Amino acid sequence: MLSRRKWLLSSTTTAALWPLTGCQSLRLTAKPGRTEPGLRIKNIRRTTIALPYRPVPARNMARELPHWVYSEICEVELANGITGFGETMLYYTWGATSDGDVAFAKDKNAADIMWNDDLGAGLQIACFDAVGKSLGVPVHALLGKQVHQTTPVAWWDIDLPPEDIATETRAAAAAGYKAFKTKGRPWFDIWEQAKLGNEAAPDGFSITFDYNDTLLDAERGIPILKHVEQYPITKMVETPIPQGDIPGNQRICAETKAAVAMHYGNPKPVTAIREKVCHGFVIGGGASRVMNSGRVAAMANMPFWLQLVGSTITGVWSLHFGAVLSHATWPAVNCFQLYSKSPIKQPITVKEGFSSIPDEPGLGVELDWKVINQYTVPKPKSRPEPQRLLETRWPDGRKMYVASNGDVNYILRRFMKPSNLPYFEPGVTTHLLFDDGSKDWKDLYARARVKPVLSKN
């Protein structure tokens, strides 16, 4: 990625920005700073909010990702009086906007720098929104030629016990979704998850389990994949085993029926395409990275889903990419379904699994300051880490305790390290063990922070 100085030296700009076609990229022809002075960034404001979860995500995100409630809204005010806005999910994003990014951007021409992914999510989105509003065009007109009027969107929730899989499936279907992405994990019963999810799903609905490598290898993973794909809901799986395992992923593609999705970039795209280790990609990141990755996927004729995560602000941002990327035909994962409140006035509506592309200038939506002011909080100095103690139980009486230790996905990291921890088994379940103030809880928490505590009674 270009450094900020090299980015400015290599970019050029025109007074008018034209929609892109084919594999063109945005070319700027005049020297930086010589364009319309109204596009100069006059001021940047940032506001931290903590959006509440809906009930099902609230009790499940509390296990592993309680910090996902925190987002930062970034506003970019231009010299012409127009303000654009964007969003950074503070503790989960492809790039957070820093104080240094803000200092760098001030007094720059927003059109000169908006393709620089180094700006971080919130600032980059805000620059695109401001420039689009200034030119009277939607963000997707700045990204490329529109090829879709609607784009598919998926419901998302974290790894869930089987009964919550069913609850979320019904909620997604009632909201107009046709796809639900969740997690497959060895601390929940994947067989029961698939069964109850299928029973709750209407015809044509799909549930994608993202295993994040936890099936470990093809030999052990294929029997589980084959069982799950007997249900009509299983049309796709994500990263069942480590993506760098070329022979193993080739075998999974050959011996199972569901489409296999992999995060773009691992293995290298040319390897993934040539060796046929997946059927399509998961694409995310900044604007330049998303557009470049999407074009490579299109040249290989491989579908993908957009994975741009945040509140409805990021959800709308994702819709604009869905408008111009021909192969963004798998349902996008944006995760705004986690929250009970939205920081924008216009809802993202989904009908038969698809959302319409906004066509108003910029992002095409407005901030809802009533919601934002209600949920504004001081920005945490670091990622909040409440004490969490998890108890995993198996039907034969075995128990395992894992405690938060400062790592994100701390339970996943424990299972992925070389160990003798149990593999996927029927009947397993996991829940938070709340602090009752007792010495026993504190002692167990302290030991489980160091390594998993296993018990047979």
CORVENUR-V694969 format. One record per residue. N is the residue number from 1. RES is the residue in one small letter. SS is DSSP state (hx for helix, st for strand, lp for the rest). PSI is psi in degrees with one decimal (none if undefined). D_LAST is the distance of its C-alpha to the last C-alpha in whole Angstrom. Layout:
n: [N/N]
res: [RES/RES]
ss: [SS/SS]
psi: [PSI/PSI]
d_last: [D_LAST/D_LAST]
This chain:
n: [1/2/3/4/5/6/7/8/9/10/11/12/13/14/15/16/17/18/19/20/21/22/23/24/25/26/27/28/29/30/31/32/33/34/35/36/37/38/39/40/41/42/43/44/45/46/47/48/49/50/51/52/53/54/55/56/57/58/59/60/61/62/63/64/65/66/67/68/69/70/71/72/73/74/75/76/77/78/79/80/81/82/83/84/85/86/87/88/89/90/91/92/93/94/95/96/97/98/99/100/101/102/103/104/105/106/107/108/109/110/111/112/113/114/115/116/117/118/119/120/121/122/123/124/125/126/127/128/129/130/131/132/133/134/135/136/137/138/139/140/141/142/143/144/145/146/147/148/149/150/151/152/153/154/155/156/157/158/159/160/161/162/163/164/165/166/167/168/169/170/171/172/173/174/175/176/177/178/179/180/181/182/183/184/185/186/187/188/189/190/191/192/193/194/195/196/197/198/199/200/201/202/203/204/205/206/207/208/209/210/211/212/213/214/215/216/217/218/219/220/221/222/223/224/225/226/227/228/229/230/231/232/233/234/235/236/237/238/239/240/241/242/243/244/245/246/247/248/249/250/251/252/253/254/255/256/257/258/259/260/261/262/263/264/265/266/267/268/269/270/271/272/273/274/275/276/277/278/279/280/281/282/283/284/285/286/287/288/289/290/291/292/293/294/295/296/297/298/299/300/301/302/303/304/305/306/307/308/309/310/311/312/313/314/315/316/317/318/319/320/321/322/323/324/325/326/327/328/329/330/331/332/333/334/335/336/337/338/339/340/341/342/343/344/345/346/347/348/349/350/351/352/353/354/355/356/357/358/359/360/361/362/363/364/365/366/367/368/369/370/371/372/373/374/375/376/377/378/379/380/381/382/383/384/385/386/387/388/389/390/391/392/393/394/395/396/397/398/399/400/401/402/403/404/405/406/407/408/409/410/411/412/413/414/415/416/417/418/419/420/421/422/423/424/425/426/427/428/429/430/431/432/433/434/435/436/437/438/439/440/441/442/443/444/445/446/447/448/449/450/451/452/453/454/455/456/457]
res: [m/l/s/r/r/k/w/l/l/s/s/t/t/t/a/a/l/w/p/l/t/g/c/q/s/l/r/l/t/a/k/p/g/r/t/e/p/g/l/r/i/k/n/i/r/r/t/t/i/a/l/p/y/r/p/v/p/a/r/n/m/a/r/e/l/p/h/w/v/y/s/e/i/c/e/v/e/l/a/n/g/i/t/g/f/g/e/t/m/l/y/y/t/w/g/a/t/s/d/g/d/v/a/f/a/k/d/k/n/a/a/d/i/m/w/n/d/d/l/g/a/g/l/q/i/a/c/f/d/a/v/g/k/s/l/g/v/p/v/h/a/l/l/g/k/q/v/h/q/t/t/p/v/a/w/w/d/i/d/l/p/p/e/d/i/a/t/e/t/r/a/a/a/a/a/g/y/k/a/f/k/t/k/g/r/p/w/f/d/i/w/e/q/a/k/l/g/n/e/a/a/p/d/g/f/s/i/t/f/d/y/n/d/t/l/l/d/a/e/r/g/i/p/i/l/k/h/v/e/q/y/p/i/t/k/m/v/e/t/p/i/p/q/g/d/i/p/g/n/q/r/i/c/a/e/t/k/a/a/v/a/m/h/y/g/n/p/k/p/v/t/a/i/r/e/k/v/c/h/g/f/v/i/g/g/g/a/s/r/v/m/n/s/g/r/v/a/a/m/a/n/m/p/f/w/l/q/l/v/g/s/t/i/t/g/v/w/s/l/h/f/g/a/v/l/s/h/a/t/w/p/a/v/n/c/f/q/l/y/s/k/s/p/i/k/q/p/i/t/v/k/e/g/f/s/s/i/p/d/e/p/g/l/g/v/e/l/d/w/k/v/i/n/q/y/t/v/p/k/p/k/s/r/p/e/p/q/r/l/l/e/t/r/w/p/d/g/r/k/m/y/v/a/s/n/g/d/v/n/y/i/l/r/r/f/m/k/p/s/n/l/p/y/f/e/p/g/v/t/t/h/l/l/f/d/d/g/s/k/d/w/k/d/l/y/a/r/a/r/v/k/p/v/l/s/k/n]
ss: [lp/lp/lp/hx/hx/hx/hx/hx/hx/hx/lp/lp/st/lp/lp/lp/lp/lp/lp/lp/lp/lp/lp/lp/lp/lp/lp/lp/st/st/lp/lp/lp/lp/lp/lp/hx/hx/hx/st/st/st/st/st/st/st/st/st/st/st/lp/lp/st/lp/hx/hx/hx/hx/hx/hx/hx/hx/hx/hx/lp/hx/hx/hx/hx/st/st/st/st/st/st/st/st/st/lp/lp/lp/lp/st/st/st/st/st/st/st/lp/lp/lp/lp/lp/lp/lp/lp/lp/hx/hx/hx/hx/hx/hx/hx/lp/lp/lp/st/hx/hx/hx/hx/lp/lp/lp/hx/hx/hx/lp/hx/hx/hx/hx/hx/hx/hx/hx/hx/hx/hx/hx/hx/hx/hx/lp/lp/st/hx/hx/hx/hx/hx/lp/lp/lp/lp/lp/lp/st/st/st/st/st/st/st/lp/lp/lp/lp/lp/hx/hx/hx/hx/hx/hx/hx/hx/hx/hx/hx/hx/hx/lp/lp/lp/lp/st/st/st/st/st/lp/lp/lp/lp/lp/lp/hx/hx/hx/hx/hx/hx/hx/hx/hx/hx/hx/lp/lp/lp/lp/lp/st/st/st/st/st/lp/lp/lp/lp/lp/lp/lp/hx/hx/hx/hx/hx/hx/hx/hx/hx/hx/hx/lp/lp/lp/lp/lp/lp/lp/st/st/st/lp/lp/lp/lp/lp/lp/lp/hx/hx/hx/hx/hx/hx/hx/hx/hx/hx/lp/lp/lp/st/st/st/st/st/lp/lp/lp/lp/lp/hx/hx/hx/hx/hx/hx/hx/lp/lp/lp/lp/st/st/st/st/lp/lp/lp/hx/hx/hx/hx/hx/hx/hx/hx/hx/hx/hx/hx/hx/lp/lp/lp/st/st/st/st/st/lp/lp/lp/lp/hx/hx/hx/hx/hx/hx/hx/hx/hx/hx/hx/hx/hx/lp/lp/lp/lp/lp/lp/lp/st/st/lp/lp/hx/hx/hx/st/lp/lp/lp/lp/st/lp/lp/lp/lp/lp/lp/st/lp/lp/st/st/st/lp/lp/lp/lp/lp/st/lp/lp/lp/lp/st/lp/hx/hx/hx/hx/hx/hx/hx/st/lp/lp/lp/lp/lp/lp/lp/lp/lp/lp/lp/lp/st/st/st/st/st/lp/lp/lp/lp/lp/st/st/st/st/st/lp/lp/lp/lp/lp/lp/hx/hx/hx/hx/hx/hx/hx/lp/lp/lp/lp/lp/lp/lp/lp/lp/lp/lp/lp/st/st/st/st/lp/lp/lp/lp/lp/lp/hx/hx/hx/hx/hx/hx/hx/hx/hx/hx/hx/hx/lp/lp/st/st/st/lp/lp]
psi: [139.8/142.0/163.0/-39.1/-45.6/-33.6/-47.5/-38.0/-28.1/-15.6/148.6/165.4/151.3/163.7/-21.4/136.5/122.5/145.7/143.9/154.1/155.8/-129.2/21.5/153.3/163.0/119.2/128.5/124.5/-26.4/166.2/146.7/137.5/-4.6/5.8/-171.7/114.9/-20.8/-17.9/2.6/135.5/112.5/-39.0/151.8/127.4/144.5/136.6/126.7/132.7/156.9/97.4/137.0/145.5/157.4/166.2/-47.4/-50.6/-35.0/-45.9/-18.3/-39.3/-25.7/-27.0/-43.8/-34.7/56.0/-22.3/-4.5/-6.7/-18.5/121.9/155.2/122.6/127.0/125.6/130.5/114.9/125.0/164.3/-23.8/1.5/-7.5/140.5/129.6/159.1/156.3/-171.1/140.1/124.0/111.5/-38.9/20.8/101.4/162.3/-21.6/120.1/142.6/125.7/171.4/-36.7/-37.9/-40.7/-45.0/-40.4/-41.4/-27.8/135.4/0.0/159.9/123.7/-35.6/-28.6/-32.4/-7.8/-21.8/-0.3/105.3/-17.9/-14.5/-21.9/163.6/-55.8/-45.2/-39.3/-46.0/-43.5/-38.0/-45.3/-43.0/-45.1/-43.1/-42.4/-45.1/-39.9/-35.6/-5.0/28.7/152.7/158.5/-38.1/-23.2/-23.8/-24.7/-37.7/-169.3/129.8/127.6/-11.4/139.0/-23.9/163.3/144.0/143.6/137.4/148.3/149.6/142.4/160.2/-179.3/136.0/149.4/156.7/-40.3/-31.9/-29.6/-45.6/-43.3/-45.8/-34.6/-45.4/-39.8/-42.4/-46.3/-39.8/-28.3/2.8/2.7/152.9/-0.1/143.5/124.2/132.1/-165.8/142.4/124.2/147.6/-7.1/7.9/157.6/99.6/-31.4/-44.1/-34.2/-49.2/-40.4/-51.6/-34.9/-42.5/-39.6/-31.0/-15.6/138.9/169.3/137.3/-2.7/145.6/147.5/119.8/121.5/124.6/113.3/-14.9/48.6/-6.7/-11.2/-11.0/-51.0/164.6/-38.6/-45.9/-30.8/-33.9/-43.8/-37.1/-45.0/-40.7/-36.3/-46.9/-35.9/-0.7/-18.2/139.5/-22.2/-20.4/96.6/-15.8/150.8/156.5/130.9/64.7/-37.4/171.8/133.1/-24.7/-6.6/86.1/-53.9/-40.1/-43.0/-34.4/-41.7/-41.5/-43.8/-35.6/-31.9/-6.0/164.4/-29.8/146.8/139.8/124.1/139.4/147.7/129.4/129.4/-15.9/107.6/178.8/142.1/-40.8/-35.1/-46.6/-40.1/-48.1/-42.6/-5.0/55.7/-5.6/169.3/-13.7/-178.4/165.0/119.8/129.5/-174.8/-162.2/174.7/-45.4/-44.1/-43.2/-46.5/-43.8/-43.5/-41.4/-34.7/-39.1/-45.2/-39.7/-41.8/-32.7/-1.8/45.0/129.0/166.0/163.7/147.6/129.6/87.9/110.8/133.8/-154.0/-165.8/-21.3/-50.0/-33.6/-43.2/-42.5/-44.9/-37.1/-35.8/-35.2/-37.9/-24.4/-31.8/-13.9/112.3/-33.0/14.7/62.8/-6.0/149.8/126.5/146.2/111.1/-18.7/4.4/-12.5/-12.6/-27.9/147.6/-10.4/153.5/137.1/5.7/155.6/-36.7/126.6/151.9/106.9/142.3/128.2/122.0/36.2/-2.5/149.3/143.7/149.7/126.5/143.0/5.5/163.9/146.3/-143.7/-25.1/14.3/166.7/148.3/144.3/95.1/-20.8/-44.4/-45.8/-46.6/-34.0/-34.2/15.5/135.0/161.4/144.5/124.6/147.1/-25.5/173.6/121.9/136.9/73.9/150.8/128.8/131.1/120.2/137.2/122.0/132.3/143.4/154.6/-25.9/6.3/-8.3/146.0/151.0/139.9/129.5/135.2/150.6/136.6/19.3/-15.1/142.0/142.7/46.3/-34.7/-38.0/-42.9/-35.8/-42.2/-28.0/-14.9/147.3/120.5/-179.5/24.0/150.3/149.3/-172.5/129.8/146.4/147.4/-4.1/146.3/160.1/143.0/162.3/137.2/103.1/147.2/115.9/7.5/0.2/159.8/-36.6/-42.6/-46.0/-39.5/-44.1/-40.3/-44.3/-42.7/-38.3/-17.4/-30.5/-47.1/159.0/138.1/117.3/139.1/146.9/8.3/none]
d_last: [53/57/57/58/61/62/61/64/66/65/65/68/69/71/72/71/67/68/65/64/64/63/61/64/62/63/66/68/72/73/72/69/70/73/72/72/72/70/67/66/63/64/61/57/55/51/49/45/43/40/40/37/35/34/31/29/30/29/26/25/28/26/23/25/29/30/33/34/36/39/42/45/48/51/55/58/61/64/68/69/67/64/61/58/54/51/47/45/41/40/37/37/41/43/45/45/48/49/51/53/53/55/57/58/59/61/65/64/65/62/63/64/60/58/57/56/52/52/52/49/48/49/52/53/52/55/57/58/58/60/62/62/63/66/67/67/64/61/58/58/62/61/58/60/62/60/59/57/57/54/51/47/44/41/38/35/32/29/26/24/22/24/25/27/28/30/31/32/34/36/37/38/40/42/43/45/43/42/40/36/34/31/28/26/23/20/17/19/20/24/24/24/25/29/29/29/31/33/33/34/37/40/43/43/40/38/35/34/31/31/29/30/30/26/27/28/30/32/31/28/29/32/30/28/31/33/30/31/34/35/35/38/36/36/39/38/35/35/34/32/32/33/37/38/37/41/40/37/38/41/39/37/40/42/39/38/40/39/41/39/39/39/40/44/44/42/43/46/48/51/48/46/49/50/47/46/42/42/44/45/44/42/44/44/46/49/52/54/51/50/53/54/51/52/55/53/51/54/56/54/53/50/48/46/44/45/42/43/40/41/42/45/48/46/46/50/50/48/51/54/52/52/55/57/54/55/52/49/49/45/44/43/40/41/38/40/38/36/38/39/42/45/47/50/52/52/49/48/49/47/49/48/46/49/50/54/55/56/60/61/62/59/56/57/55/55/53/52/52/51/48/48/49/47/44/46/43/44/43/40/41/38/35/33/29/27/24/21/18/16/13/12/10/10/11/9/5/6/7/10/12/16/19/23/25/28/28/29/26/24/21/23/25/21/21/24/24/24/21/18/16/16/19/20/18/18/16/15/15/16/17/18/16/19/20/20/22/20/20/16/16/19/18/15/18/20/17/17/20/21/18/15/12/9/6/4/0]
